[in-house]
C-alpha cells in the first residue's frame, strides 16, 4: 500500500516521514513492514 510511491517519489517519502512524526509512531513500518 503505497510502497512503490514511497520508494520512487522524494515528495511522497517526505510526506510519509511527516506522517510518522505527527502520529508519533512509524506508520511506514506498519504499512511496509514484514508483517504488512
Residue frames as a rotation matrix with the C-alpha (Angstrom) as fourth column:
UNK 1
0.581 0.814 0.000 0.00
0.814 -0.581 0.000 0.00
0.000 0.000 -1.000 0.00
UNK 2
0.990 -0.137 -0.042 1.99
-0.139 -0.988 -0.064 2.99
-0.033 0.069 -0.997 -1.27
UNK 3
0.466 -0.871 0.154 5.39
0.312 0.325 0.893 1.26
-0.828 -0.368 0.423 -1.16
UNK 4
0.065 -0.438 0.897 6.17
0.997 0.061 -0.043 1.90
-0.036 0.897 0.440 -4.82
UNK 5
0.697 0.255 0.670 5.22
0.326 -0.945 0.021 5.56
0.639 0.204 -0.742 -4.43
UNK 6
0.926 -0.377 -0.005 7.33
-0.119 -0.304 0.945 5.82
-0.358 -0.875 -0.326 -1.26
UNK 7
0.271 -0.876 0.400 10.32
0.578 0.480 0.660 4.23
-0.770 0.052 0.636 -2.99
UNK 8
-0.169 -0.334 0.927 10.10
0.986 -0.059 0.159 6.31
0.002 0.941 0.339 -6.17
UNK 9
0.365 0.378 0.851 8.99
0.419 -0.883 0.213 9.76
0.831 0.278 -0.481 -5.05
UNK 10
-0.713 -0.682 -0.165 11.01
0.501 -0.330 -0.800 12.07
0.491 -0.653 0.577 -2.81
UNK 11
-0.558 0.591 0.583 7.88
-0.619 -0.764 0.182 14.14
0.553 -0.259 0.792 -2.15
UNK 12
0.492 0.775 -0.396 5.86
-0.325 0.586 0.743 11.09
0.808 -0.237 0.540 -1.12
UNK 13
-0.007 -0.591 -0.807 8.70
0.673 0.594 -0.441 9.87
0.739 -0.546 0.393 1.08
UNK 14
-0.896 -0.307 0.322 8.79
0.028 -0.761 -0.648 13.23
0.444 -0.571 0.690 2.89
UNK 15
-0.133 0.934 0.333 5.02
-0.769 -0.309 0.560 13.09
0.626 -0.181 0.759 3.39
UNK 16
0.527 0.259 -0.810 5.19
0.165 0.903 0.396 9.58
0.834 -0.342 0.433 4.87
UNK 17
-0.433 -0.774 -0.461 8.03
0.688 0.046 -0.724 10.68
0.582 -0.631 0.513 7.17
UNK 18
-0.761 0.258 0.595 5.98
-0.429 -0.889 -0.164 13.72
0.486 -0.380 0.787 8.23
UNK 19
0.348 0.921 -0.175 3.04
-0.505 0.342 0.793 11.41
0.790 -0.188 0.584 8.99
UNK 20
0.146 -0.397 -0.906 5.35
0.632 0.742 -0.223 9.30
0.761 -0.540 0.360 11.19
UNK 21
-0.840 -0.531 0.113 6.38
0.301 -0.628 -0.718 12.45
0.452 -0.569 0.687 13.05
UNK 22
-0.435 0.758 0.486 2.82
-0.699 -0.624 0.348 13.71
0.567 -0.189 0.802 13.53
UNK 23
0.518 0.713 -0.472 1.49
-0.319 0.673 0.667 10.32
0.794 -0.195 0.576 14.63
UNK 24
0.114 -0.628 0.770 4.48
-0.993 -0.095 0.070 9.73
0.029 -0.773 -0.634 16.94
UNK 25
0.138 -0.213 0.967 4.84
-0.138 0.963 0.232 6.20
-0.981 -0.165 0.104 15.63
UNK 26
-0.737 -0.570 -0.363 6.02
-0.441 -0.003 0.898 4.63
-0.513 0.821 -0.249 12.40
UNK 27
0.412 0.911 0.007 3.04
-0.471 0.219 -0.855 4.24
-0.780 0.349 0.519 10.13
UNK 28
0.276 -0.385 -0.881 5.51
-0.927 0.134 -0.349 3.30
0.253 0.913 -0.320 7.39
UNK 29
-0.808 -0.553 0.204 6.70
-0.589 0.767 -0.255 0.32
-0.016 -0.326 -0.945 9.47
UNK 30
-0.253 0.813 0.525 3.10
-0.206 0.485 -0.850 -0.82
-0.945 -0.323 0.045 9.85
UNK 31
0.627 0.570 -0.531 2.42
-0.579 -0.115 -0.807 -0.32
-0.521 0.813 0.259 6.14
UNK 32
0.529 -0.506 -0.681 5.68
-0.713 0.171 -0.680 -1.67
0.460 0.846 -0.270 4.72
UNK 33
-0.160 -0.622 0.766 7.00
-0.928 0.359 0.098 -3.97
-0.336 -0.695 -0.635 7.46
UNK 34
-0.909 -0.304 -0.285 7.44
-0.387 0.871 0.304 -7.70
0.155 0.387 -0.909 7.03
UNK 35
-0.741 0.664 0.103 4.06
0.431 0.588 -0.685 -8.37
-0.515 -0.463 -0.721 8.63
UNK 36
-0.365 0.614 -0.700 2.24
-0.539 -0.752 -0.379 -5.97
-0.759 0.239 0.606 6.30
